Each structure stands twice: as C-alpha cells, then as structure tokens.
Amino acid sequence: MLKIIVSLTLLAAPAAAQTDFGALAISLDEIKAAAAADATPIKPEKVKLKLGLVSKGERDNYVAQSSMFRPVGELRTAAIDYKVGPYGKMKYAVEELVTCNYVPMKEAYEGGKPNGMTRKFKCRDAKGKEFKVKYGESNGELMTETAASWIFTGIGVYADRMYPVRVNCPDCPSDPFKSERDRGSWKQGQIAVIEDKLGDRIEYAANSGIGFDELHLAQNRVEAEAIAGLAMLLGNTDNKAENQAVGCEKDDIVLAGDKAVCRKPVVYLQDMGVSFGGSSIYHNRRMHFRKWKNEDVWDNPEACIMRLNVVRTSSLRAKDAAGRDMHQIGEQARQLLISRLSLLSRQQLIDIFNAARAPKRAPEHSAEEWADLFLAKVDKLRRPLGRKTPADFKCQFDVVPPNSYVPPPDPMSQYN
C-alpha cells in the first residue's frame, strides 16, 4: 500500500518540478492504518439459496429421507405461552393491526391468480416485504389453520407459521380474491391471518405437493402413519397433494457443488383449512363444534382403523400403492401421537382456540369447550374402546405392513 501511495504521488507531480520527499513523509500510524486496510477481509454477500424444481426421482428420494416430527429434545412445549404465540420470534402479535399496500394479482401470482378457493391476496409492508393474507370474517379456514399450526408447533409437527391479525390496506379492493375493480374499498381493520412459509417446497412441478397416497415412499413408517392419523383426527378431508408439502427449512438448504440441495427434508401438512368439523356433502365442515364432536375417531377401533369422510379432494383413500390400509394405524404411531398431543395442557389449548377465534364460529362455543373436546378426541386415541379398553390394549400391528388392506364386506353379497 505504501509503494502505491508513493508511486501515485510521483506520477501526479509535474515532470520538471523537484520532488520534495520530505513532503511525502508518511507517519507510522498511517502505515499501520494502510496495512490494516489491506488485511481487512472482504465479506461475501449472503446469497439466498433456492432449490427450484427437481426431477420426480429426486423428489421421491427426498420423501424417502424425510422426517415429519421434530425430535422431542428440540421441543419447549411446556414453556410456550399461547396468549403471546407459539413461535420463538413472533413477527406479528396476536390481533396486531398490520398496515400494508395491495399487490395486484398479475404481479403477485404466476398466471395472474392464486391457487385454490380460499380468499387470499398479497400485501406489501413499508419495508417492501410481501406476504400472503388470508381473510374473510366468515371464513372458517382462518380459524382452522391458526389452530392447527399452533398445535403442530407445540407437538413438533412441521408447519407454516400463522399469525391471526387485523389488516389495514388503504388501496385494497373490498374483496380482492373476487375482484380488483373497487380499489380502496377494503374494510379497514378486519380480521385476517398472515401466512409465513416454513421454507422451500421441494417439487417436480409447480404446486405438485405430496398426497398421502405417496407416503408409502417414506422410510420412517411410524411418522408417516402418525401424520396421516393426525389429519384424520382433526377431520382434514381436503388433503389433495398440493395441500401437503415436501419441504426444506431455510437453514437446511446448502450448496453441493454448484447445486442447492436440502440436507434435512420434511413432510408437513401445509393447508389444514377443512378441519375441526364433521361430514358434509362436499368436504367436512370447518371449525364446527357439533359436527366434530359427533365425528367418530375410529371406524374399527379393534383393528385401529381410523375414521375420515373421504371426498373427491382426498388423497387419504382406502389403500396406497403398497396395499396398506391408509386409515389403519400401528401401535408405535398411535403411541407417538398420544405422547405428542399430551404435551399440550388444557390451558394452552384454551389459549390456542381463543387466538384462532374459534368461539366466534357459529354455533358459538367457548374456548374451554373446544379444549375439552380436543382432549376427548385424544382420549379416544388412548382408549379406542372407551371405558371397555383393556389396560394392555395394543393395535393389531406395531407398524402397518404392505398388503394390509381388507375390502369391506359387500352389503349386497347376501343376495348373491
């Protein structure tokens, strides 16, 4: 650095002039400062890695390696104050008034419109951050997704983060999912949920997701059965492939050569909008106390075959490609669910259902009633035969094997 300074000074002096080397004298402090500047490492700019689309074979390999429950040692369930929220860092407080500006559909979504039928739009805050808003004061999915996400966080199931807030949007249409024509007509301060993604979805096609009928690929059979059992317990009938995901948390995306890869893939239930209800014509009802109360946990408790009202959008059907009964649960998976769901106290469940606004859902029931109903469902897992359940009760299989599916008897066979 010293040589460069001297050389540049010499070049700058007039050719005929006598150079005054005394005037070029550099102090020891200046030399040290120059040396320190030379030694300062240049910090590389942090690059956000994206997985992008992978081949179907690569996606299937990720499914095979995936986990569905966080290790119990990572959980802090007893310490979670659900009045504040379940996440270590809450981006938005419960019922916080969030102000943002509308992002037109043509900018927000490829193809100019979002997927699915849930009312949603994208909004941009003052810092330029865009996020998804799900809205509708009569929209039960706001309640079900908040309750499911917060419960999942407590028991260690991977899930997107859901923030129940109120939204001010000065330039939003009144009903942006339906029409953009009346910009500025949004009802200010209305209830909504902000969705924060777990990380990157691992997909072989846009919005391909993963159906429950593909979980036969997973090597961790106990967790695969347990995650299906959880969906059935909560009455999640809208479980088409795009509503579940193979994903990767941001910190687990790394470079392998010149390619971004996931070192710890997970499978999670991303959209639990149709849950906490019971049978209806098209789907189960959403956050419907009486319907969920009347919905059986078991179709055949002796064989540990669970109950789910299968509809057109269900991927949890009769059997998978390996011939397993997809509604049957093994003893290890049943015990896993019981142990994880039992981590939540009654008071925590009350706080969850209050935050999810369940008491506002007609027909109205208190958060205490919702918590007690939830605990009754867990008890049905624990005692499939009710009070008649033997102390040594165990499901037929430890882990449900391939070709376990037995077709139900044909009701017309007696006439053959």
C-alpha positions in Angstrom: 0.0 0.0 0.0 2.9 2.4 0.9 4.5 1.8 -2.5 1.3 2.6 -4.3 0.8 5.8 -2.4 4.3 7.0 -3.2 4.1 6.0 -6.9 0.8 7.8 -7.4 2.2 10.9 -5.8 5.2 10.9 -8.0 3.0 10.5 -11.1 0.9 13.4 -10.0 4.0 15.8 -9.7 5.0 18.0 -12.7 7.8 16.4 -14.7 10.2 19.4 -14.4 9.5 20.0 -10.7 11.8 18.9 -8.0 10.0 16.4 -5.8 10.0 17.2 -2.1 10.3 13.8 -0.5 10.0 15.4 2.9 6.5 16.5 2.0 5.7 12.9 1.1 6.6 11.6 4.5 4.1 9.1 5.9 3.6 8.6 9.6 3.9 5.2 11.3 0.3 5.5 12.2 -0.7 6.0 8.6 1.4 2.9 7.5 -0.3 0.8 10.2 -3.7 2.0 9.0 -2.9 1.2 5.4 -1.7 -2.3 6.4 -4.8 -2.9 8.4 -6.9 -1.9 5.4 -5.1 -4.3 3.3 -5.7 -7.1 5.8 -9.4 -6.5 6.2 -11.2 -9.5 4.7 -14.0 -8.8 2.2 -17.2 -10.3 3.5 -19.0 -12.2 0.7 -22.6 -11.1 0.1 -25.0 -13.5 1.6 -26.8 -15.4 -1.2 -30.3 -16.8 -0.7 -30.3 -20.4 -1.9 -33.3 -21.7 -3.8 -34.0 -25.3 -4.6 -36.1 -24.8 -7.7 -37.9 -27.6 -9.4 -36.3 -31.1 -9.1 -36.9 -34.3 -11.1 -39.7 -36.7 -9.9 -37.0 -39.2 -8.9 -35.2 -36.6 -6.8 -38.4 -35.5 -5.1 -39.2 -39.2 -4.3 -35.7 -39.6 -2.8 -36.4 -36.6 -0.6 -39.7 -38.2 0.5 -37.9 -41.4 1.4 -35.4 -39.5 3.6 -37.9 -37.1 5.2 -39.0 -36.7 8.8 -42.4 -35.4 9.9 -41.9 -34.7 13.6 -39.1 -32.6 15.2 -37.0 -34.6 17.8 -38.7 -34.3 21.2 -35.5 -32.9 22.6 -35.9 -29.8 20.5 -39.4 -29.0 21.9 -40.2 -26.4 24.5 -43.9 -27.1 24.7 -44.4 -26.6 28.4 -42.8 -23.1 28.2 -45.0 -21.8 25.3 -47.3 -19.0 26.3 -50.0 -19.3 23.7 -51.6 -16.0 24.8 -48.5 -14.4 23.2 -47.9 -17.1 20.5 -46.0 -20.3 19.9 -43.1 -19.1 17.9 -39.8 -18.1 19.4 -39.9 -14.9 17.5 -43.4 -13.6 16.7 -43.3 -11.4 13.6 -46.8 -10.1 14.4 -48.5 -10.0 17.8 -51.9 -11.7 18.2 -54.6 -9.2 16.8 -51.9 -6.7 15.8 -53.1 -4.1 13.4 -50.9 -4.5 10.3 -50.8 -1.8 7.6 -49.8 -2.8 4.1 -50.4 -2.0 0.4 -52.1 -4.2 -2.1 -50.0 -6.2 -4.6 -52.1 -6.6 -7.8 -52.8 -10.2 -8.8 -50.8 -10.0 -12.1 -47.7 -9.1 -10.0 -48.3 -11.4 -7.1 -49.1 -14.7 -8.8 -47.8 -16.5 -11.9 -50.7 -16.7 -14.2 -52.4 -13.7 -12.6 -54.4 -15.6 -9.9 -53.7 -17.7 -6.8 -54.4 -21.4 -6.4 -57.3 -22.8 -4.5 -60.6 -21.3 -3.4 -59.5 -19.7 -0.1 -59.9 -15.9 -0.1 -56.4 -14.5 -0.2 -54.1 -11.8 -1.6 -50.6 -10.5 -1.3 -49.7 -7.3 0.6 -46.5 -5.3 0.9 -45.4 -3.5 4.1 -43.5 -0.2 4.4 -40.2 -2.1 4.2 -41.1 -3.7 0.8 -41.7 -7.2 2.3 -44.5 -9.1 0.6 -46.7 -11.6 2.5 -49.8 -13.6 2.0 -53.0 -12.5 3.7 -56.0 -14.9 4.1 -59.2 -13.0 5.0 -62.9 -13.1 5.4 -64.8 -12.6 8.7 -67.0 -15.6 7.9 -64.1 -17.7 6.7 -63.6 -20.6 9.0 -60.3 -21.5 7.4 -58.6 -18.6 9.3 -59.6 -20.4 12.5 -58.7 -23.9 11.5 -55.3 -23.0 10.0 -54.3 -21.0 13.0 -55.4 -23.7 15.5 -53.7 -26.5 13.5 -50.5 -24.5 13.0 -50.2 -23.6 16.7 -51.0 -27.1 17.9 -48.5 -28.6 15.4 -45.8 -26.2 16.6 -46.3 -27.3 20.2 -46.2 -31.0 19.4 -43.3 -30.8 17.0 -45.0 -31.3 13.7 -43.6 -29.2 10.8 -45.9 -26.4 9.8 -46.2 -22.9 8.2 -46.5 -20.1 10.7 -49.9 -18.5 11.0 -50.4 -15.1 12.6 -54.0 -14.0 13.5 -54.0 -10.2 12.9 -56.2 -7.4 11.7 -55.3 -5.6 8.4 -55.4 -2.1 7.2 -54.9 -1.8 3.5 -55.8 1.7 2.1 -55.6 0.6 -1.5 -57.1 -2.9 -1.3 -60.3 -3.9 -3.1 -63.2 -4.8 -0.8 -62.9 -8.5 -1.8 -59.6 -8.8 -3.7 -59.9 -12.6 -4.3 -63.1 -11.9 -6.2 -62.4 -8.6 -8.0 -59.8 -5.8 -8.1 -62.2 -3.2 -9.5 -63.0 -1.3 -6.4 -59.5 -0.5 -5.1 -59.6 1.5 -1.8 -62.8 -0.2 -0.6 -61.3 -2.6 1.9 -62.9 -2.7 5.3 -60.1 -1.4 7.5 -59.0 -3.4 10.5 -60.9 -6.6 9.5 -59.7 -9.9 10.8 -57.2 -11.9 8.8 -54.3 -14.3 9.0 -50.8 -13.7 7.7 -49.1 -16.9 6.5 -45.3 -17.3 6.8 -43.9 -20.2 4.9 -41.8 -22.9 6.6 -39.2 -22.7 3.8 -38.9 -24.0 0.2 -41.3 -26.6 -1.1 -39.5 -29.5 -2.9 -41.4 -30.1 -6.1 -41.1 -31.7 -9.5 -43.8 -29.4 -11.0 -45.4 -26.2 -9.8 -47.7 -26.8 -6.8 -47.3 -30.6 -7.1 -47.1 -31.1 -3.3 -47.4 -34.6 -2.0 -50.5 -36.8 -1.5 -50.9 -39.2 1.5 -51.1 -41.9 -1.1 -47.4 -41.2 -1.9 -46.2 -41.6 1.7 -45.5 -45.3 1.1 -42.2 -43.9 -0.2 -41.2 -42.7 3.3 -38.7 -44.9 5.1 -39.9 -43.6 8.5 -43.1 -45.6 8.6 -44.1 -44.7 12.1 -44.0 -41.0 11.5 -45.8 -41.5 8.1 -48.7 -43.3 9.9 -48.8 -40.8 12.7 -49.0 -37.8 10.3 -51.9 -39.4 8.5 -53.5 -40.3 11.8 -53.2 -36.6 12.9 -55.0 -35.5 9.7 -57.8 -38.0 10.3 -58.1 -37.0 14.0 -58.6 -33.4 13.0 -61.1 -34.3 10.2 -58.9 -32.9 7.4 -60.7 -34.1 4.2 -59.2 -31.6 1.8 -55.9 -33.3 1.7 -55.2 -33.3 -2.1 -51.5 -33.4 -3.0 -51.0 -29.6 -3.2 -52.2 -29.2 0.4 -49.2 -31.1 1.8 -45.6 -30.5 1.1 -42.1 -31.9 1.0 -40.2 -29.0 2.2 -36.9 -27.7 3.5 -36.3 -25.1 6.2 -34.2 -22.2 5.1 -31.1 -23.2 7.2 -31.1 -26.7 5.8 -30.6 -25.6 2.1 -26.9 -25.9 1.3 -24.7 -26.0 -1.7 -23.4 -29.3 -3.0 -21.0 -28.3 -5.8 -22.9 -25.8 -7.8 -26.4 -27.1 -6.9 -28.6 -26.2 -3.9 -29.8 -29.3 -2.1 -31.7 -30.0 1.1 -29.8 -31.8 3.9 -32.9 -32.4 6.0 -36.2 -32.8 4.1 -39.5 -32.8 5.9 -43.1 -33.6 5.1 -45.8 -31.4 6.6 -49.5 -30.6 6.4 -49.5 -27.2 4.8 -53.1 -26.4 4.4 -55.5 -27.6 7.1 -58.3 -25.3 6.1 -61.0 -28.0 6.2 -60.6 -29.3 9.8 -62.2 -29.5 13.2 -65.5 -30.4 11.7 -67.5 -33.4 10.5 -69.2 -34.9 7.5 -70.8 -32.7 4.9 -71.8 -33.1 1.3 -68.5 -31.9 -0.3 -66.0 -31.6 2.5 -66.0 -31.8 6.2 -67.2 -28.7 7.9 -64.7 -26.1 9.1 -64.4 -25.4 12.8 -67.9 -26.8 13.6 -68.2 -27.9 17.2 -71.2 -30.2 16.9 -70.0 -31.8 13.7 -66.6 -32.5 15.1 -68.0 -33.8 18.3 -70.2 -36.2 16.5 -67.5 -37.5 14.2 -66.1 -40.8 15.3 -62.3 -41.2 15.7 -62.4 -44.9 14.8 -64.2 -46.8 12.0 -63.0 -50.1 13.6 -61.3 -49.5 16.9 -60.4 -53.2 17.5 -58.3 -53.1 14.3 -57.1 -49.5 14.8 -58.7 -48.3 11.6 -59.5 -44.6 11.9 -62.4 -42.6 10.5 -62.3 -40.0 7.8 -65.1 -38.8 5.5 -63.3 -39.4 2.1 -64.3 -36.9 -0.6 -63.2 -36.0 -4.1 -60.2 -34.0 -2.9 -58.9 -36.6 -0.5 -55.6 -38.4 -1.1 -56.1 -40.4 2.1 -58.1 -43.1 0.4 -58.6 -46.8 1.0 -55.1 -48.1 0.3 -51.7 -46.9 -1.1 -49.5 -48.4 -3.8 -48.1 -50.9 -1.4 -51.5 -52.2 -0.5 -51.5 -50.7 3.0 -54.8 -49.7 4.6 -54.3 -45.9 4.6 -56.7 -45.5 7.5 -55.1 -48.0 9.7 -52.5 -47.0 12.4 -49.9 -49.1 14.0 -49.2 -49.2 17.8 -46.0 -47.2 17.5 -47.7 -44.4 15.6 -50.6 -44.4 18.0 -48.3 -44.0 20.9 -46.3 -41.3 19.2 -49.5 -39.3 18.6 -50.7 -39.8 22.2 -47.4 -38.8 23.7 -47.0 -35.7 21.5 -50.6 -34.5 21.8 -50.5 -35.0 25.6 -47.7 -32.3 25.8 -50.4 -29.6 25.4 -52.1 -28.6 28.6 -55.8 -27.7 28.8 -54.9 -24.0 29.4 -52.6 -24.0 26.4 -55.4 -25.4 24.3 -57.8 -22.8 25.6 -55.4 -20.1 24.6 -54.9 -21.7 21.1 -58.6 -21.8 20.4 -59.1 -18.2 21.7 -56.2 -17.0 19.4 -57.8 -18.9 16.5 -61.1 -17.1 17.2 -63.0 -20.4 17.5 -65.5 -19.0 19.9 -66.8 -16.7 17.2 -67.6 -19.5 14.9 -71.4 -20.3 14.8 -72.8 -22.2 16.5 -70.7 -20.5 19.2 -68.8 -22.5 21.8 -66.3 -21.3 24.3 -62.5 -21.9 24.0 -62.9 -24.1 27.1 -65.4 -26.3 25.4 -63.2 -26.6 22.3 -60.2 -27.5 24.5 -62.3 -30.2 26.3 -63.5 -31.6 23.0 -59.9 -31.8 21.7 -58.8 -33.6 24.9 -61.8 -36.0 24.5 -60.5 -36.8 21.0 -57.0 -37.5 22.3 -58.6 -39.8 25.0 -60.3 -41.7 22.1 -56.9 -42.3 20.7 -55.7 -43.5 24.1 -58.7 -45.7 24.8 -60.2 -46.8 21.4 -62.9 -48.9 23.1 -63.7 -46.3 25.7 -64.1 -47.5 29.3 -64.0 -51.1 28.0 -60.5 -50.7 26.6 -58.2 -53.3 28.3 -55.2 -51.9 30.1 -53.0 -53.9 27.8 -54.7 -52.8 24.6 -52.5 -52.7 21.5 -53.2 -52.1 17.9 -53.0 -55.2 15.6 -49.7 -54.1 14.1 -46.7 -52.3 15.5 -46.2 -50.9 12.1 -48.8 -51.4 9.4 -47.3 -53.7 6.7 -47.9 -53.7 3.0 -51.0 -55.5 1.7 -52.8 -55.0 5.0 -55.9 -53.6 3.3 -59.0 -55.8 3.6 -62.0 -54.7 1.5 -65.2 -54.2 3.5 -67.8 -56.8 3.0 -70.2 -56.3 0.1 -73.6 -55.4 1.5 -75.2 -57.0 -1.5 -73.4 -60.3 -1.1 -76.3 -61.8 1.0 -78.4 -61.6 -2.2 -75.9 -63.4 -4.4 
